[in-house]
Amino acid sequence: MNRTDLIKRMAQLSELPQATCRSFLEQLQATISQALHEGETVYVPKLGVFEIRHHLPRSGRNPQTGATIQIPMRTLPAFKPATQLKDALK
């Protein structure tokens, strides 16, 4: 399912226009992005937790040459599904 399919399904289930659902989805994405940018964790009951994970710098190897390289620190968004979501997939 892609973004367009998701918007169509939301509109069908909620009986709202697709434009309204598209706007809602964009606002949700912007709100979560802004919260993560500010260092907050976003908990959505029955769905999961959006959070930031920090990966410390480390040494690695170039698989082609075998040379040691330094991998810089990275900060990435992460999603941890709620138990209800996991159980729905069983």
LUMPA-549868 format. One record per residue (C-alpha): x, y, z. Coordinates in Angstrom, 2 decimals. Each point is the difference from the previous one (the first is absolute). Example, Ala and Ser with C-alpha at 12.3 -4.5 7.8 and 13.67 -1.06 7.14 Angstrom:
// LUMPA-549868
+---------+---------+---------+
|      px |      py |      pz |
+---------+---------+---------+
|   12.30 |   -4.50 |    7.80 |
|    1.37 |    3.44 |   -0.66 |
+---------+---------+---------+
// end
This chain:
// LUMPA-549868
+---------+---------+---------+
|      px |      py |      pz |
+---------+---------+---------+
|    0.00 |    0.00 |    0.00 |
|    1.41 |    3.37 |   -0.96 |
|   -0.93 |    3.51 |    1.17 |
|   -2.78 |    0.40 |   -2.59 |
|   -1.54 |   -3.35 |    0.90 |
|    0.14 |    0.93 |    3.69 |
|   -1.79 |    3.29 |   -0.64 |
|   -2.69 |   -1.75 |   -2.05 |
|   -0.53 |   -2.62 |    2.74 |
|   -0.18 |    2.69 |    2.70 |
|   -2.57 |    1.93 |   -2.04 |
|   -2.06 |   -3.12 |   -0.59 |
|   -0.02 |   -1.05 |    3.66 |
|   -0.60 |    3.46 |    1.43 |
|   -2.40 |    1.17 |   -2.73 |
|    2.03 |    3.21 |   -0.32 |
|    1.32 |    1.52 |   -3.24 |
|    3.42 |   -1.17 |   -1.14 |
|    1.28 |    3.59 |    0.22 |
|   -0.84 |    0.10 |    3.70 |
|    1.72 |   -3.33 |    0.61 |
|    3.06 |    1.12 |   -1.97 |
|    0.17 |    3.16 |    2.09 |
|   -0.35 |   -2.01 |    3.21 |
|    2.80 |   -2.37 |   -1.03 |
|    2.30 |    2.92 |   -0.93 |
|   -0.70 |    1.71 |    3.34 |
|    0.67 |   -3.22 |    1.88 |
|    3.31 |   -0.46 |   -1.80 |
|    1.02 |    3.62 |    0.63 |
|   -0.94 |   -0.21 |    3.69 |
|    1.96 |   -3.21 |    0.55 |
|    3.00 |    1.37 |   -1.93 |
|    0.02 |    3.22 |    2.03 |
|   -0.29 |   -1.87 |    3.31 |
|    2.89 |   -2.31 |   -0.92 |
|    2.06 |    3.00 |   -1.13 |
|   -0.56 |    1.53 |    3.44 |
|    1.16 |   -3.22 |    1.68 |
|   -3.41 |   -1.21 |    1.13 |
|   -1.31 |   -3.56 |   -0.16 |
|   -3.44 |   -0.38 |   -1.61 |
|   -2.23 |   -2.73 |    1.47 |
|   -3.10 |   -0.93 |   -1.98 |
|   -2.12 |   -2.48 |    2.01 |
|   -0.69 |   -3.32 |   -1.75 |
|    2.43 |    0.97 |   -2.79 |
|    3.44 |    0.51 |    1.50 |
|    2.77 |    2.40 |    0.91 |
|    1.96 |    2.30 |   -2.31 |
|    3.38 |    0.91 |    1.45 |
|    3.52 |    1.13 |   -0.85 |
|    2.89 |   -2.45 |    0.27 |
|    3.61 |    1.12 |    0.16 |
|    2.68 |   -2.22 |   -1.50 |
|    3.48 |    0.78 |    1.32 |
|    2.98 |    0.31 |   -2.34 |
|    1.84 |   -3.24 |   -0.63 |
|    2.69 |   -1.61 |   -2.11 |
|   -0.93 |   -2.09 |   -3.00 |
|    1.62 |   -1.67 |   -2.99 |
|   -0.36 |    0.64 |   -3.68 |
|   -1.04 |   -3.45 |   -1.30 |
|    1.74 |    0.52 |   -3.35 |
|    3.40 |    1.22 |    1.23 |
|    0.01 |   -1.13 |    3.63 |
|    1.05 |    3.50 |    1.06 |
|   -1.15 |    1.25 |    3.39 |
|   -2.42 |    2.92 |   -0.20 |
|   -1.62 |    2.19 |    2.64 |
|   -3.82 |   -0.08 |   -0.03 |
|   -1.34 |    3.31 |    1.40 |
|   -2.70 |    0.41 |    2.66 |
|   -3.54 |   -0.19 |   -1.38 |
|   -3.35 |    1.02 |    1.41 |
|   -2.93 |   -1.85 |   -1.55 |
|   -3.75 |   -0.22 |    0.56 |
|   -1.33 |   -3.36 |    1.16 |
|   -3.40 |   -1.60 |    0.49 |
|   -0.80 |   -2.59 |    2.65 |
|   -3.40 |   -1.67 |   -0.57 |
|   -2.45 |   -0.36 |    2.89 |
|   -0.99 |   -3.43 |    1.29 |
|   -3.51 |    0.41 |   -1.45 |
|    1.46 |    0.56 |   -3.47 |
|    2.27 |   -3.03 |    0.32 |
|   -2.91 |   -2.14 |    1.19 |
|   -2.14 |    1.13 |   -2.95 |
|    2.56 |   -1.50 |   -2.38 |
|   -0.01 |   -3.44 |    1.60 |
+---------+---------+---------+
// end
